[in-house]
Amino acid sequence: MTTQAKSVGFRSERGPILIALMLATGLVAIDATIVATAVPSIVADLGGFSSFPWLFSAYLLAQAVSVPIYGKLSDMAGRKPIILAGIGLFLLGSILCGLAWNMPALIAFRALQGLGAGAVLPVSITIAGDIYSLEERAKVQGYLASVWAASSVVGPSLGGIFASLGAWRGIFLVNVPLCLLAGWMLVRTLHENIEPARHKVDYPGALLLAASLTLLILGALQGGHSWAWDSPVSMGIFAAGAVLLVLFVLVERRAAEPVFPPFVVSRRLLGTTAMVSFGVGTVMIGLTSYVPTFLDGALATSPLVAGLALAALTVGWPISASQAGRFYLRIGFKSTALIGISITVLGVAILALTSATPNVALVAGSCFVVGLGLGLVATPTLIAAQSSVPWNERGVVTSTNLFARSIGSALGVAAFGAVANAVYAGSAGGADGRSGVVAASGAVFLSVLAGAVLTVAAVMAMPATPQTSGRARQAFKPGQASDSPPGP
């Protein structure tokens, strides 16, 4: 059904859907920050100190691996059943996490949460691309990005409150009413008109993709921590992952409806925007992982102050993302992304060049500038990719873009960790001394700067496409929005 759109916002005709999407996004966003502050309480109650990093790795691994599969399924079955299934898995995982009796059980239930998050985030963004026109999407992305900004403050605060009360299980059970509310609103407000069609699900491709990515991402996340990079375990994991990935490529060539269609990398616009998203993930993980450590080790700031300094990044992002439409409608997607990545490089450069003389305000200001830049990079490149394809390809294109960001983060963690450890090894005080922390953080920030500069090349490689494409016009008309797939 197509309806006239009067405005973008909570009071518009599509406002309830937007609120539901923000609630769903909030589940993932809050979960990304709330758990870390409660780790000491969890370990004190359940034990398993040596295993607690898996609380994060299991979640991130399950989320990253499942994203491409959910994207394809949403193109086949529709967005609504997939996002509701994701919310259901996240709800079940949250309840089980709140009831966990030991650390292995909690880690397993965190993986279940991750499987739910793998559907919620990309399908939410895809739905926004479905129901809003090209002119409206940037503003909507600003709404969704603002959820992350709020969560960067709400998450740690809630986690700290539950931890101080000795009720760490509450950090998971708080998801229950949010899941129920988001699911109920989507059931009531999101209506799709999916034409019945026979689909051949690519089960072999899905299994091979999940298995190969699990091994490769696991090797990247745990290399240098759980085992040495040059150990037989590490080399065996990467080798097995590579073999399964080759088998996956061979299977996809013969699949009737491949779970990861070749066009998502063969088309120049889609391939380059995925590369840009990879770079965005690398920059983000470099700052989110090392800015708090840098401020704590260099200036002995409290975790709250360090967290607020980093939160400046998630404040700058929605500000620029909401205004990106003003730019790309006038100068195009590529030019807008070039402005954004230039601002990003400037912010990271300031952080890297001043790391020898740490200052909280300067770090926060640099993070804010980086956030402004990333909002002008991530939003127009994602919308460019979405706008270049019809409805039945938008889910897999959106999920591929977000998956590339996840891979950038996973490989970034490994690369920056290797850089930091190398500097620590050559420092007199090691990881415990102030000089070692400053030197290692400075080296990481320089590495992040190199990643940002390489991302400039990816943006430059984007085709200079017009602001709209034939396919985008077929799916949307200015001032209109559709809850259902576009007609033929």
DOLOKOL-478584 format. One record per residue (C-alpha): x, y, z. Coordinates in steps of 0.25 Angstrom, whole numbers, padded with zeros to 4 digits, always signed. Layout:
N
XYZ...
This chain:
488
+0000+0000+0000+0005+0014-0004+0002+0026+0005+0005+0040+0004+0016+0044+0013+0014+0058+0020+0027+0058+0028+0038+0050+0035+0037+0048+0050+0029+0042+0061+0016+0049+0058+0016+0045+0043+0008+0034+0037+0020+0025+0038+0024+0030+0052+0020+0017+0059+0029+0009+0050+0041+0018+0052+0039+0017+0067+0038+0002+0066+0051+0002+0058+0058+0011+0068+0054+0002+0079+0059-0010+0072+0072-0003+0069+0073+0001+0083+0073-0013+0087+0086-0016+0080+0092-0002+0083+0090-0003+0098+0095-0017+0099+0108-0013+0092+0111-0004+0104+0103-0009+0116+0110-0022+0118+0125-0017+0120+0122-0009+0133+0116-0021+0139+0127-0031+0136+0133-0031+0150+0120-0034+0157+0117-0045+0147+0131-0051+0149+0130-0050+0164+0116-0058+0164+0119-0068+0153+0134-0069+0153+0141-0072+0140+0150-0059+0139+0159-0065+0128+0146-0068+0120+0139-0054+0121+0145-0049+0108+0136-0059+0101+0124-0051+0106+0127-0041+0095+0134-0050+0085+0122-0060+0085+0112-0049+0083+0120-0042+0072+0123-0055+0065+0109-0060+0064+0104-0046+0060+0114-0044+0049+0113-0058+0043+0098-0057+0042+0096-0043+0036+0098-0048+0021+0088-0059+0023+0077-0051+0029+0079-0041+0018+0076-0051+0008+0064-0057+0015+0058-0043+0017+0058-0042+0001+0052-0055+0000+0041-0055+0011+0040-0041+0014+0045-0032+0025+0034-0034+0036+0036-0048+0039+0051-0048+0039+0052-0036+0048+0041-0042+0058+0049-0055+0058+0062-0047+0061+0055-0040+0073+0049-0053+0077+0063-0059+0078+0069-0047+0085+0058-0048+0095+0060-0063+0098+0075-0060+0099+0073-0049+0108+0064-0057+0117+0074-0069+0117+0085-0059+0120+0078-0054+0132+0076-0069+0137+0090-0073+0134+0096-0082+0145+0111-0082+0140+0120-0075+0131+0119-0085+0119+0104-0085+0120+0105-0069+0119+0114-0070+0108+0105-0079+0100+0093-0070+0103+0101-0058+0098+0103-0065+0085+0088-0067+0084+0086-0052+0086+0096-0049+0075+0088-0058+0066+0076-0049+0069+0084-0036+0067+0089-0041+0054+0075-0040+0048+0070-0027+0056+0080-0017+0052+0081-0019+0037+0067-0022+0035+0063-0009+0042+0072-0001+0033+0066-0009+0021+0052-0006+0025+0055+0009+0027+0061+0008+0012+0047+0002+0008+0038+0012+0014+0045+0025+0012+0048+0032+0000+0063+0036-0005+0061+0050+0000+0056+0045+0014+0066+0034+0017+0077+0042+0022+0069+0049+0033+0063+0035+0037+0078+0030+0038+0080+0041+0047+0069+0037+0056+0074+0023+0056+0088+0028+0059+0083+0036+0070+0080+0023+0077+0094+0019+0078+0098+0033+0083+0088+0031+0094+0092+0017+0097+0106+0021+0099+0102+0028+0111+0090+0020+0116+0097+0006+0114+0109+0009+0123+0100+0016+0133+0090+0005+0134+0101-0006+0135+0108+0002+0146+0094+0003+0154+0091-0012+0153+0106-0015+0156+0106-0006+0169+0093-0013+0173+0098-0027+0172+0088-0030+0161+0096-0032+0149+0085-0041+0143+0076-0028+0141+0085-0024+0130+0079-0035+0122+0065-0035+0127+0063-0020+0124+0063-0025+0109+0050-0033+0112+0040-0021+0112+0047-0014+0101+0047-0026+0092+0032-0028+0094+0029-0014+0092+0037-0013+0079+0031-0026+0074+0017-0022+0077+0018-0009+0070+0024-0015+0057+0013-0026+0057+0002-0014+0058+0009-0004+0049+0017-0011+0038+0009-0017+0027+0015-0024+0015+0009-0029+0003+0018-0040-0002+0014-0047-0014+0014-0062-0012+0026-0068-0019+0034-0081-0019+0048-0080-0014+0059-0090-0013+0067-0087+0000+0082-0089-0002+0084-0097+0011+0098-0102+0006+0103-0088+0003+0097-0083+0017+0104-0094+0025+0117-0092+0017+0117-0077+0019+0114-0078+0034+0125-0088+0036+0136-0081+0028+0133-0068+0034+0132-0073+0048+0146-0079+0047+0152-0067+0040+0146-0057+0050+0149-0066+0062+0163-0066+0057+0164-0051+0056+0157-0048+0069+0165-0058+0078+0178-0058+0071+0189-0053+0080+0180-0055+0092+0175-0069+0093+0187-0074+0085+0199-0069+0078+0197-0064+0063+0208-0074+0059+0202-0086+0067+0197-0098+0060+0183-0095+0066+0183-0081+0059+0188-0086+0046+0179-0098+0046+0167-0089+0048+0170-0080+0037+0174-0091+0028+0160-0098+0030+0153-0085+0029+0160-0082+0016+0156-0096+0010+0142-0095+0014+0141-0081+0008+0146-0087-0005+0136-0098-0005+0125-0087-0002+0129-0079-0015+0128-0092-0023+0115-0095-0017+0109-0081-0020+0113-0082-0034+0103-0093-0036+0092-0089-0026+0079-0084-0032+0077-0073-0021+0091-0072-0015+0091-0066-0001+0102-0057-0004+0099-0053-0019+0112-0050-0027+0106-0036-0031+0108-0030-0017+0123-0030-0020+0123-0030-0035+0116-0017-0037+0125-0005-0035+0116+0003-0027+0113-0008-0017+0127-0013-0016+0133+0000-0013+0123+0004-0003+0125-0009+0004+0140-0005+0004+0137+0008+0010+0128+0001+0021+0140-0008+0024+0148+0005+0026+0138+0011+0035+0138-0002+0044+0153-0001+0045+0153+0014+0049+0142+0012+0059+0148-0001+0066+0161+0006+0067+0156+0018+0075+0145+0011+0083+0156+0000+0087+0167+0009+0091+0162+0023+0094+0157+0019+0108+0170+0011+0111+0178+0023+0106+0171+0033+0116+0172+0023+0127+0186+0019+0126+0191+0033+0122+0183+0042+0131+0177+0032+0141+0163+0037+0137+0151+0030+0143+0144+0020+0134+0132+0030+0133+0140+0041+0128+0147+0033+0118+0134+0027+0113+0128+0041+0112+0140+0046+0103+0138+0034+0094+0123+0037+0094+0126+0050+0086+0128+0041+0074+0114+0035+0075+0109+0049+0077+0115+0055+0065+0111+0043+0056+0095+0046+0056+0097+0061+0055+0104+0059+0042+0096+0047+0037+0083+0055+0039+0088+0066+0030+0095+0057+0019+0083+0057+0010+0085+0072+0008+0098+0069+0003+0096+0057-0006+0084+0062-0012+0092+0074-0017+0106+0069-0020+0104+0054-0020+0107+0042-0012+0122+0041-0015+0125+0056-0013+0118+0055+0001+0126+0043+0005+0139+0050+0001+0135+0062+0010+0132+0052+0021+0145+0044+0020+0153+0056+0019+0147+0061+0032+0150+0047+0038+0164+0047+0034+0166+0061+0040+0160+0057+0054+0168+0044+0054+0181+0052+0050+0178+0062+0062+0177+0050+0072+0189+0043+0067+0198+0055+0066+0195+0060+0080+0195+0047+0087+0208+0050+0093+0202+0061+0101+0189+0055+0105+0177+0064+0109+0163+0059+0111+0156+0071+0104+0165+0070+0092+0162+0055+0091+0147+0057+0093+0148+0068+0082+0155+0059+0073+0145+0048+0074+0134+0058+0072+0141+0062+0059+0142+0047+0055+0128+0045+0058+0124+0056+0049+0132+0051+0038+0127+0036+0039+0113+0041+0038+0115+0047+0025+0123+0035+0020+0114+0023+0025+0100+0029+0022+0102+0034+0008+0110+0021+0004+0099+0012+0010+0088+0020+0003+0095+0020-0010+0096+0005-0009+0081+0003-0005+0076+0013-0016+0083+0005-0027+0075-0008-0025+0061-0012-0025+0053-0017-0013+0057-0031-0015+0071-0028-0014+0072-0017-0004+0072-0027+0008+0085-0034+0004+0091-0021-0001+0089-0014+0013+0094-0027+0021+0106-0028+0012+0109-0013+0015+0108-0015+0030+0115-0029+0029+0127-0022+0023+0127-0012+0035+0127-0024+0044+0139-0030+0037+0146-0017+0038+0144-0017+0053+0149-0031+0055+0161-0030+0046+0164-0016+0052+0164-0022+0066+0174-0032+0062+0183-0022+0055+0182-0011+0066+0185-0022+0077+0197-0027+0070+0202-0012+0068+0200-0009+0083+0206-0022+0088+0218-0019+0079+0220-0006+0086+0217-0011+0100+0228-0021+0098+0238-0011+0095+0234-0001+0106+0241-0001+0119+0228-0001+0127+0221-0010+0118+0206-0009+0118+0206-0005+0132+0214+0008+0131+0209+0021+0126+0220+0023+0116+0216+0009+0110+0201+0013+0109+0204+0026+0103+0213+0020+0092+0204+0008+0089+0192+0017+0088+0199+0027+0079+0204+0015+0070+0190+0010+0069+0184+0024+0066+0194+0025+0055+0190+0012+0050+0175+0016+0050+0180+0029+0042+0186+0020+0032+0173+0012+0031+0165+0025+0029+0174+0029+0018+0172+0016+0011+0157+0018+0012+0159+0031+0004+0164+0022-0007+0151+0014-0006+0143+0026-0007+0150+0031-0019+0148+0018-0026+0133+0020-0025+0126+0023-0038+0120+0037-0039+0106+0032-0039+0094+0042-0040+0087+0044-0027+0076+0035-0032+0076+0023-0041+0066+0016-0050+0064+0005-0040+0062+0015-0028+0052+0023-0036+0044+0010-0039+0044+0007-0024+0040+0021-0019+0035+0034-0024+0038+0047-0017+0028+0049-0005+0023+0035-0005+0027+0023+0004+0023+0009+0002+0021-0002+0013+0021-0013+0002+0031-0017-0009+0030-0009-0021+0021-0014-0033+0027-0019-0046
